[in-house]
Amino acid sequence: MSDDNFYSEENDSQSDEFSAQPKQGMSTGVKVLLIFLGAGGLCLLLCCGGLFFAVRNMDIKMQVTEKKAEIITIQNEIVDITVPDTFNPKAGVTFSVVGKGMKMALFEPDSGQGVLILMSITVPDDGMIDMEKEFRDSLNNQNQNQNHRQLDITEEKQREFTIKGKKLNFTFAEGTDKKGNTFHQVTGVFPGKSSPAFLMLQIQSDEYNEEEIVKMIESIK
C-alpha cells in the first residue's frame, strides 16, 4: 500500500447491485467499510445493543453499494445534513443482525486525501453518552489494518453545537500519521433520524477547511 494517497487503489469498477461480499475490482473505500464492520463494527453493534450469543445463531444481513444515489439515500436515512460539495460519495453499507441495525456512508474529498464517515446504529438514545467512546474505540482497534490511518494526536479541542435542542461536543483534533503528514480529525455523536449517529472526518491539513466543516455540523437537522 502506498501512503501517498489516503487509499491505495483506484475506484476501477462499480458494482451493478448491492452485494454482501467484496467483489473483484471493488474499490478500497468499500473494502475499508467491510473490514471495519467485520473487525470492529460487529463488536460495536453487539456491545451497544446488549447482544451476547454464539455467532452461529446470528442472522446477519449486509448490503454494500458504490452507487452515488444509493449512498446519498443511506446518508439521508442516517441524518439530514449538508455534506460539502468538495466531498464525493464513495461507499455505503447497511448492516443488520437479529433486529439491530447499522448504516454507514463514506465520502472522500476531491483530493482523495481523507475520509468522511457518517454512521448510525440502532440502540436506545440513552446510550449516546458513551457512544462516541465506543465508536472511536472501535476505529482505534483497527491498528493492524493498513487501510485505516492511525494518527498521533498532538492538539485537541472541544466545540459545542446545539443539535435538535441538545448541546453536544464535537472533538476537533490535529495529529500526524506514521510518515509525519499532518491531518485534522473531527468526531462527534449526535441524534440521527432514528438512532444515535456518529461523524468522523480525517483529512490532510492542507485540504482542511474548518469553516466548511463547522457549517456542515451546524446543518444537521
C-alpha positions as CSV (number, residue, x, y, z in Angstrom):
1,M,0.0,0.0,0.0
2,S,1.3,3.5,-0.8
3,D,1.0,6.2,1.8
4,D,0.9,8.9,-0.9
5,N,-2.9,8.6,-1.1
6,F,-5.4,8.0,1.7
7,Y,-6.4,4.8,-0.2
8,S,-4.0,3.0,-2.4
9,E,-6.3,1.5,-5.0
10,E,-8.3,3.3,-7.7
11,N,-12.1,3.1,-7.9
12,D,-11.7,1.0,-11.1
13,S,-15.1,-0.5,-11.2
14,Q,-18.6,-0.1,-9.8
15,S,-20.9,-2.9,-8.7
16,D,-24.1,-3.2,-10.6
17,E,-26.1,-4.0,-7.4
18,F,-25.9,-4.4,-3.7
19,S,-23.6,-7.2,-2.6
20,A,-22.9,-8.8,0.8
21,Q,-19.3,-9.7,-0.1
22,P,-16.4,-7.8,-1.7
23,K,-16.3,-8.3,-5.5
24,Q,-13.3,-8.4,-7.7
25,G,-12.3,-4.9,-8.5
26,M,-14.2,-3.4,-5.6
27,S,-12.7,0.0,-4.6
28,T,-10.7,0.3,-1.4
29,G,-13.4,2.6,0.1
30,V,-15.8,-0.3,0.2
31,K,-13.1,-2.7,1.4
32,V,-12.4,-0.4,4.3
33,L,-16.0,-0.4,5.3
34,L,-16.2,-4.1,5.2
35,I,-13.0,-4.5,7.2
36,F,-14.4,-2.1,9.8
37,L,-17.7,-3.8,10.0
38,G,-16.2,-7.2,10.2
39,A,-13.4,-6.4,12.8
40,G,-15.0,-3.6,14.8
41,G,-18.4,-2.6,13.7
42,L,-20.0,-6.0,14.6
43,C,-18.5,-5.9,18.1
44,L,-19.7,-2.4,18.5
45,L,-23.2,-3.3,17.4
46,L,-23.3,-6.3,19.7
47,C,-21.9,-4.5,22.7
48,C,-24.0,-1.4,22.4
49,G,-27.1,-3.4,21.6
50,G,-26.6,-5.7,24.6
51,L,-26.4,-8.8,22.4
52,F,-24.2,-11.7,23.5
53,F,-24.7,-15.0,21.9
54,A,-23.0,-17.6,19.7
55,V,-22.0,-16.5,16.2
56,R,-23.8,-19.5,14.7
57,N,-27.1,-18.1,16.0
58,M,-26.7,-14.7,14.3
59,D,-28.9,-13.7,11.4
60,I,-26.5,-11.3,9.7
61,K,-27.5,-9.3,6.6
62,M,-25.2,-6.8,4.9
63,Q,-25.6,-4.8,1.7
64,V,-22.8,-2.7,0.1
65,T,-23.0,-0.2,-2.7
66,E,-20.8,2.2,-4.5
67,K,-23.6,3.9,-6.4
68,K,-23.9,7.6,-5.7
69,A,-27.7,7.7,-5.5
70,E,-27.8,4.8,-3.1
71,I,-25.1,6.2,-0.9
72,I,-27.0,9.5,-0.7
73,T,-30.1,7.5,0.2
74,I,-28.2,5.9,3.1
75,Q,-26.9,9.2,4.2
76,N,-30.4,10.7,4.3
77,E,-31.6,7.7,6.3
78,I,-28.9,8.4,8.9
79,V,-29.3,12.2,9.2
80,D,-30.4,15.4,7.4
81,I,-27.0,17.0,6.8
82,T,-25.5,19.2,4.1
83,V,-22.2,17.5,3.1
84,P,-19.9,20.0,1.3
85,D,-19.6,19.7,-2.4
86,T,-15.9,19.0,-2.1
87,F,-16.7,15.6,-0.7
88,N,-17.8,12.8,-3.0
89,P,-19.9,9.7,-2.2
90,K,-17.7,6.6,-2.3
91,A,-19.4,3.8,-0.5
92,G,-22.4,2.8,1.6
93,V,-23.3,-0.1,3.8
94,T,-26.5,-1.3,5.5
95,F,-26.0,-4.0,8.1
96,S,-28.4,-5.8,10.4
97,V,-28.1,-8.6,13.0
98,V,-31.1,-10.0,14.8
99,G,-33.1,-6.8,14.7
100,K,-30.2,-4.5,15.4
101,G,-29.0,-2.3,12.6
102,M,-26.1,-0.2,11.3
103,K,-25.9,2.2,8.4
104,M,-22.8,3.9,7.1
105,A,-22.0,6.4,4.3
106,L,-18.4,7.1,3.3
107,F,-17.2,10.2,1.4
108,E,-13.8,11.3,0.1
109,P,-12.6,14.9,-0.6
110,D,-11.7,15.8,-4.2
111,S,-8.1,15.3,-3.5
112,G,-8.6,11.8,-2.1
113,Q,-6.5,12.8,1.0
114,G,-9.1,12.0,3.6
115,V,-12.4,10.4,4.5
116,L,-15.7,11.4,6.0
117,I,-17.8,8.8,7.6
118,L,-21.5,9.1,8.7
119,M,-22.8,6.2,10.7
120,S,-25.8,5.2,12.7
121,I,-26.5,2.3,15.0
122,T,-29.8,1.1,16.4
123,V,-29.5,1.4,20.1
124,P,-31.6,3.3,22.8
125,D,-31.0,7.0,22.9
126,D,-29.8,6.8,26.5
127,G,-26.7,5.1,25.1
128,M,-25.5,8.3,23.4
129,I,-23.3,9.4,26.3
130,D,-20.8,6.6,25.9
131,M,-21.5,6.1,22.1
132,E,-18.6,8.3,20.9
133,K,-16.1,6.4,23.0
134,E,-17.5,3.1,21.6
135,F,-17.3,4.4,18.0
136,R,-13.7,5.7,18.5
137,D,-12.5,2.7,20.3
138,S,-13.9,0.5,17.5
139,L,-11.9,2.6,15.0
140,N,-8.8,2.5,17.1
141,N,-9.0,-1.3,17.3
142,Q,-8.2,-1.3,13.6
143,N,-4.5,-0.7,14.3
144,Q,-3.4,-3.7,12.3
145,N,-5.5,-2.7,9.3
146,Q,-3.2,-0.9,6.9
147,N,-6.2,0.8,5.2
148,H,-7.0,2.7,8.4
149,R,-4.9,5.8,9.1
150,Q,-3.8,6.0,12.7
151,L,-2.9,9.5,14.0
152,D,-0.7,10.6,16.8
153,I,-2.9,13.4,18.2
154,T,-0.8,16.5,19.0
155,E,-3.7,19.0,19.6
156,E,-7.3,18.6,20.6
157,K,-10.2,20.9,21.5
158,Q,-13.9,20.6,22.0
159,R,-16.5,22.7,20.2
160,E,-20.1,22.8,21.3
161,F,-23.1,22.6,18.9
162,T,-26.8,22.6,19.5
163,I,-28.4,19.8,17.6
164,K,-32.1,19.0,18.0
165,G,-32.2,21.1,21.1
166,K,-29.3,19.3,22.7
167,K,-25.9,20.8,23.5
168,L,-23.3,18.4,22.2
169,N,-19.5,18.4,22.0
170,F,-17.5,17.5,18.9
171,T,-13.8,16.8,19.1
172,F,-11.5,18.8,16.7
173,A,-8.1,17.3,16.7
174,E,-4.8,17.6,14.8
175,G,-2.2,14.9,14.5
176,T,0.4,13.2,12.4
177,D,0.5,9.8,10.6
178,K,3.4,7.4,10.6
179,K,5.1,9.3,7.8
180,G,4.8,12.6,9.6
181,N,2.0,14.0,7.4
182,T,-0.4,16.3,9.3
183,F,-4.1,15.6,9.4
184,H,-7.1,17.1,11.0
185,Q,-9.7,14.8,12.7
186,V,-13.3,15.7,13.8
187,T,-15.5,13.3,15.6
188,G,-18.9,13.6,17.3
189,V,-22.1,11.7,18.3
190,F,-25.5,13.3,17.8
191,P,-29.2,12.2,17.4
192,G,-29.7,10.8,14.0
193,K,-33.1,10.4,12.3
194,S,-34.0,7.2,14.1
195,S,-31.0,6.4,16.3
196,P,-27.7,7.8,17.6
197,A,-25.3,8.8,14.8
198,F,-21.6,9.3,14.5
199,L,-19.5,11.6,12.4
200,M,-15.8,11.1,11.8
201,L,-13.6,13.2,9.5
202,Q,-9.9,12.7,8.7
203,I,-8.4,15.0,6.2
204,Q,-4.9,16.2,5.3
205,S,-4.2,19.6,6.8
206,D,-3.7,21.5,3.5
207,E,-7.1,20.4,2.4
208,Y,-8.8,21.1,5.7
209,N,-11.4,23.9,5.8
210,E,-12.7,24.3,9.4
211,E,-15.4,26.8,8.5
212,E,-16.8,24.3,5.9
213,I,-16.8,21.5,8.5
214,V,-18.5,23.7,11.1
215,K,-21.2,24.7,8.7
216,M,-21.7,21.0,7.9
217,I,-22.2,20.1,11.5
218,E,-24.5,23.1,12.0
219,S,-26.6,21.9,9.1
220,I,-27.6,18.7,11.0
221,K,-31.4,18.6,11.5
